Amino acid sequence: MGKTVEERRAALEARLEELEARKREIREELLSRESRDWEDLAQEREEDEVLEDMAQAADMEIRMIRAALVRIEEGEYGFCAECGAPIGEARLDLLPATPFCAECAARHDH
């Protein structure tokens, strides 16, 4: 038997909290940079780019999770946003915030 919608909601909310905490840590790290040495500044800039990429990835996942939580509230979670077919349990286990069934997702990737 698969997970209930409430179990999936709890997992999505926990992941959302985790991502928001990660973003706060990234923001604090970026704001804490105070190096005056040129070599240190260059190294920090490279690290900043990695942190900024991580923050952007977190933002995208946060948007997907929030959209999935809205679908739960509206009773549409677990159904493809494009064709309306049920999204398979295995797919939801792997990608709990996905709005698409595997077939529609494959069409979007091309």
C-alpha contacts under 8 A as a table, 3 or more apart, distances in Angstrom:
res1	aa1	res2	aa2	distance
2	G	89	E	6.42
3	K	7	E	5.99
3	K	8	R	6.59
3	K	89	E	8.00
4	T	7	E	5.13
4	T	8	R	6.31
5	V	8	R	5.00
5	V	9	R	6.01
5	V	72	I	7.40
5	V	77	Y	7.83
6	E	9	R	4.89
6	E	10	A	6.16
7	E	10	A	5.16
7	E	11	A	6.27
8	R	11	A	5.06
8	R	12	L	6.10
8	R	96	P	7.14
9	R	12	L	5.07
9	R	13	E	6.07
9	R	69	L	6.76
9	R	72	I	7.44
10	A	13	E	5.11
10	A	14	A	6.11
11	A	14	A	5.09
11	A	15	R	6.17
12	L	15	R	5.11
12	L	16	L	6.10
12	L	65	I	6.28
12	L	69	L	7.56
12	L	96	P	7.27
12	L	97	A	7.46
13	E	16	L	4.96
13	E	17	E	6.30
13	E	65	I	7.88
14	A	17	E	5.19
14	A	18	E	6.28
15	R	18	E	4.95
15	R	19	L	6.15
16	L	19	L	5.16
16	L	20	E	6.15
16	L	62	I	6.08
16	L	65	I	6.81
17	E	20	E	5.15
17	E	21	A	6.15
18	E	21	A	5.18
18	E	22	R	6.22
19	L	22	R	4.97
19	L	23	K	6.19
19	L	58	A	5.96
19	L	62	I	6.97
20	E	23	K	5.07
20	E	24	R	6.31
20	E	58	A	7.86
20	E	62	I	7.87
21	A	24	R	5.10
21	A	25	E	6.31
22	R	25	E	5.09
22	R	26	I	6.19
22	R	55	A	7.99
22	R	58	A	7.97
23	K	26	I	5.02
23	K	27	R	6.06
23	K	55	A	5.81
23	K	58	A	7.06
24	R	27	R	5.08
24	R	28	E	6.13
25	E	28	E	5.11
25	E	29	E	6.10
26	I	29	E	5.04
26	I	30	L	6.13
26	I	51	L	6.24
26	I	52	E	7.82
26	I	55	A	6.94
27	R	30	L	5.15
27	R	31	L	6.19
28	E	31	L	5.12
28	E	32	S	6.09
29	E	32	S	5.17
29	E	33	R	6.93
30	L	33	R	5.95
30	L	48	D	6.51
30	L	51	L	7.75
33	R	44	E	7.54
35	S	40	D	6.22
35	S	41	L	5.95
36	R	40	D	7.27
36	R	41	L	6.71
37	D	40	D	5.22
37	D	41	L	6.05
38	W	41	L	4.91
38	W	42	A	6.16
39	E	42	A	5.15
39	E	43	Q	6.32
40	D	43	Q	5.12
40	D	44	E	5.99
41	L	44	E	5.00
41	L	45	R	6.04
42	A	45	R	5.11
42	A	46	E	6.48
43	Q	46	E	5.25
43	Q	47	E	6.34
44	E	47	E	4.95
44	E	48	D	5.91
45	R	48	D	4.85
45	R	49	E	6.27
46	E	49	E	5.24
46	E	50	V	6.62
47	E	50	V	5.14
47	E	51	L	6.23
48	D	51	L	4.96
48	D	52	E	5.97
49	E	52	E	5.02
49	E	53	D	6.17
50	V	53	D	5.12
50	V	54	M	6.25
51	L	54	M	4.99
51	L	55	A	6.18
52	E	55	A	4.99
52	E	56	Q	6.22
53	D	56	Q	5.09
53	D	57	A	6.24
54	M	57	A	5.14
54	M	58	A	6.17
55	A	58	A	5.00
55	A	59	D	6.13
56	Q	59	D	4.97
56	Q	60	M	6.33
57	A	60	M	5.20
57	A	61	E	6.34
58	A	61	E	5.14
58	A	62	I	5.99
59	D	62	I	5.02
59	D	63	R	6.23
60	M	63	R	5.21
60	M	64	M	6.35
61	E	64	M	5.03
61	E	65	I	6.12
62	I	65	I	5.11
62	I	66	R	6.10
63	R	66	R	5.18
63	R	67	A	6.16
64	M	67	A	5.13
64	M	68	A	6.19
64	M	97	A	5.79
64	M	98	T	7.33
65	I	68	A	4.96
65	I	69	L	6.17
65	I	97	A	5.26
66	R	69	L	5.04
66	R	70	V	6.32
67	A	70	V	5.07
67	A	71	R	6.31
67	A	97	A	7.67
68	A	71	R	4.95
68	A	72	I	6.25
68	A	77	Y	6.59
68	A	97	A	5.22
68	A	98	T	7.29
68	A	99	P	7.14
69	L	72	I	4.97
69	L	73	E	6.32
69	L	77	Y	7.91
70	V	73	E	5.04
70	V	74	E	6.18
71	R	74	E	5.00
71	R	75	G	6.01
71	R	76	E	4.81
71	R	77	Y	4.74
72	I	75	G	5.08
72	I	76	E	5.91
72	I	77	Y	4.72
73	E	76	E	7.68
74	E	77	Y	7.63
76	E	79	F	5.90
77	Y	99	P	7.80
78	G	86	P	5.81
78	G	87	I	5.20
78	G	88	G	7.77
78	G	92	L	7.47
78	G	99	P	7.68
79	F	84	G	5.35
79	F	85	A	5.44
79	F	86	P	4.31
79	F	87	I	5.29
79	F	99	P	7.33
79	F	100	F	7.38
79	F	101	C	7.41
80	C	83	C	5.62
80	C	84	G	4.56
80	C	85	A	5.32
80	C	86	P	6.10
80	C	87	I	5.99
80	C	99	P	5.61
80	C	100	F	4.43
80	C	101	C	5.19
80	C	104	C	7.86
81	A	84	G	5.82
81	A	99	P	5.49
81	A	100	F	5.80
82	E	100	F	6.65
82	E	104	C	6.91
83	C	104	C	7.42
85	A	101	C	7.02
86	P	101	C	7.02
87	I	91	R	6.77
87	I	92	L	6.86
87	I	100	F	6.90
87	I	101	C	4.75
87	I	102	A	7.45
88	G	91	R	5.26
88	G	92	L	6.34
88	G	101	C	7.11
89	E	92	L	5.06
89	E	93	D	6.02
90	A	93	D	4.98
90	A	94	L	6.29
91	R	94	L	5.11
91	R	95	L	5.81
91	R	96	P	7.40
91	R	101	C	7.75
91	R	102	A	7.42
92	L	95	L	4.95
92	L	96	P	4.36
92	L	97	A	7.31
92	L	98	T	6.99
93	D	96	P	5.67
95	L	98	T	5.50
98	T	101	C	7.86
100	F	103	E	7.86
100	F	104	C	5.85
100	F	105	A	5.50
101	C	104	C	5.53
101	C	105	A	6.07
102	A	105	A	5.07
102	A	106	A	6.07
103	E	106	A	5.21
103	E	107	R	6.54
104	C	107	R	5.09
104	C	108	H	6.39
105	A	108	H	5.04
105	A	109	D	6.32
106	A	109	D	5.17
106	A	110	H	6.78
107	R	110	H	5.56
